[in-house]
Each structure stands twice: as structure tokens, then as C-alpha cells.
Amino acid sequence: MHYIKHPRRIALGLTLLLLGAIAAACGGSTKAAGQVHVLTWDGIVNPVMERYIDRGIDTAERSDAVAVVIRLDTPGGLDSSMRDIIQRMQASTVPVLVWVAPAGGRAASAGTFITMTAHVAAMAPNTTIGAASAINSDGSDIDGTLGKKIENDAVAYIRGIAELRGRNADWAEEAVREAVAVNQTEAVELNVVDFIADSLSDLLAQSEGRLVEVPDSTGAIGEMTLAVVDAPVFDNDTNFFEDLLNVIADPNIAFLLISLGGLALVAEIFTTNGVTGIFGVIALVLAFFSLGSLPTNWAGVGLIGFGFALLIGEIFVSGFGVLGIGGIIAVAFGGLILTGSSETGFQVSRWLIFITAGTLGTLIMGFLGILFRDRKIASDYGRESLGGSPGITKDRLNPDGHVWVKGERWDATAEDPPLPDGTPILVTGTRGFHLFVKRDPASIPLLPPGEAPPAEERAVAGDTQS
């Protein structure tokens, strides 16, 4: 087939296009001055949220916005991402307002810390805040000295946040130690948040005229009076790249990306077309980003990598399926322990693991069937029978390299070097598992009488004669 004449150029073009899209998504921007920038997050606190909040506040600072509103609905998430978000909010030169919304939403666990960090904190009707106790990734309590250290650290952290913003530090400590939670009415009565806001316009109206403390560009803290009620509103939503990253931050997606990326690299080694290799690298990079947002068991990642190494080894070693079967088993076990959690939401689906293992098994057994047939023929007639067999070079022979003969990869020496990659050859002799080959005469085009051969072929002929 000749539909793709230059696969490496196409692969390079696709890579540059992807990098361009990523650069455009990650690039900074500015908007009209004097606006209220609204950031909306509905999901767990993870590195994607961290990146989104950082980008949103950056845009607001460059645009001289009057305030940033974070519309928040979260069950909590990663402590490391929460702390980075809080540091960014505290360093913002633009006032940050957090509104727990919509109705029915919550600011649980890490969301409690983020909400109490805001210069102005508000909640929509029928929302909750609290339950900020530290837990393991599988939802269990952290026992022993480690549990006490983490709890005391979290208590000190949230009390400092509450005292900085003039909020109820004692309740904040209870939210961590006792996992207490309250609704919007109780939160206002307990001085956890400032007020209840039915809508964004209500939030801005009740925030108007409030005195807040924000740092300037040098880090010095100064007072500012909020003037937001008449300001235009700009919805700075997540971009395509952030939405994509948020989707793949899932254990099933991570396992699927690792499997597809590994399979693509195996195919690249076998076919060497460039396209599958580029796809494999991109899939693996996205997979590792996804794993960075999850409670990952890196032993599982190591098992999956080892499994694909065995599959690659099956291509070069005459193991008649031993390495391939071992690779499939390693990939399956790696998927089972990929996340360090026993909670259903943080586990790779068993069905996905079985389907992936079955697909890999089908592909490798089909490949081994071809190899077994060719190896059986070679075994029945001996290596001497390879004499005169056709094949093709897998790299440049000058004079040594590799060739593909009867479905197997062989070390070879060319009798008429150099032979470029992809040159049809004939086997002229064997020595152990080493072949001696020459260019297949049938592949050399015949010239009309009187026409000189091309310079390259004259040079090859000259090399041969010498």
C-alpha cells in the first residue's frame, strides 16, 4: 500500500500540531481591566484544579481585575494540590472570593481549607462545608504516630488560615479533628463563612464595600475596599487542555493509556514506521500525568513496564510464547495493583484489565503463530535450508547488520556492501546463527542497452570489486 509515503514526516507534523495546541492552551492572556473574573470548579482537588486556579489568578492580575470569584463544589482531594492553591490565593494581588455553589454543592475536606482562605467566603442555599479530617487514599483512618502528626499539622494549618481571615478557628479545628460539617445557615452563625448568596449578583452585592487585605507586587500587605457590584463579569472557564487532563485523571484511563502506549511502542519496534512510536510516547506521557493525580502504587507501574519489556523480548528471542505469556500476566497484575486504594472509585476496573489482557493475548498469540510456523519450518529443514531464501534488510548492512528472513530477525553480513535498509536480499550461507547475504538480483532493475547504471550502483559495484 502507498497511502502513506512519508510516515515519519506525518508523525512529526502531528507532534508539532499537538505541541502548538498545548502551547496555545497554556499561554497567558489578558482581558479588559476592571472586570470580575469567575473561575468554576466542580470536582476533586487535584493538579488540574491547581493549574486552573493559578492560570485564572494570573490572568486576573495581568488584566487589573477588581476581584476573582471561585465558584466551588468539591468533595476534597489531594493535600499537596490544596496547599499550592491556598498559597496562590494568599499571594494574589487581586481579592479572591470563594462561593460554595450551586445549591446542593459542598466544600468538603480540602474544599474547607480553600473556602476559609478566601478574602470573602459565601455559600449558596442548601450547601455544606466541613468534614476536613485527613484520611488514607482508601478512605481509612491514619493510625498511630503518623496519624497524629498529620492531624496536628492540618489543625495548625487550618487554625492559621482561620485566624488570618478572622474566622472561627475553634470550629475549623473541630472540622479536622472530629470531621464535623455544617450547612450554610450554621456556617454563617458560627462565623465560618461571611454570608449566604443566592446568586453571583447577590454575592457581588453583599461583597461591595468590604475591606480586605491583599499583598501588592512587592509582597507588602495593604487594605483594599471591594468595588465589584457594577463591574463586568468575565467567565474564565477551563480550557480544552485542562478539560482533557481532568478527564484522564482516572485510574481506568491511566491504565488504558499505559497499555495503548506500551502496545504502540511494541508495534513501533516491530514495524518501524514512526507513527505508532509518536502515539506511544504521547499516550505514556498523558498516562504518567494521570497517575500523578491518583494514589498510585508505582510497583504496579513497574510491573506493567516489565510486562511490555517481556512482550518486546518475545520479538527477538525464540521462546515460543514464554516471554509473551509472562508479559501478559505481568500487565494484568500491574493493573490490579496500579492504585494504592481498595476503594472502588480509585481502582482499575477488573473488566478493563481482563479485556486488555485478552486483547494482548490474542495479538501475541497471532504473532507467535506466524513465528512458530516459520520456526518449525526452519527446525524441520535446518539452517542450511536457508541458503537461497529471500529476505529484506532491517537496517543498513555495511557489511554487518540485521535482516528479516522466514519470519525471524537474524544477524547478517553482506557480501556486497553497503546494502540500505529495506533492500531485498538472498541468503548465500550460514555460520551458526549468523547469515551471509547478498542483494537479490531480481530487485536490480534492468537498463536499456547502452545506458549507464546510476552512480550509486556503480559505487556499489566498485566496492564489491575492490
Beta strands, then each sheet from edge to edge (+ up, - down):
strand 1: 36-42
strand 2: 67-73
strand 3: 96-100
strand 4: 106-108
strand 5: 120-123
strand 6: 128-130
strand 7: 181-183
strand 8: 195-196
strand 9: 211-215
strand 10: 221-225
strand 11: 233-235
strand 12: 390-393
strand 13: 400-405
strand 14: 408-414
strand 15: 424-431
strand 16: 434-439
sheet 1: 8+ 5+ 3+ 2+ 1+ 11+
sheet 2: 4+ 6+ 7-
sheet 3: 9+ 10-
sheet 4: 12+ 13- 14+ 16+ 15- 12+
end
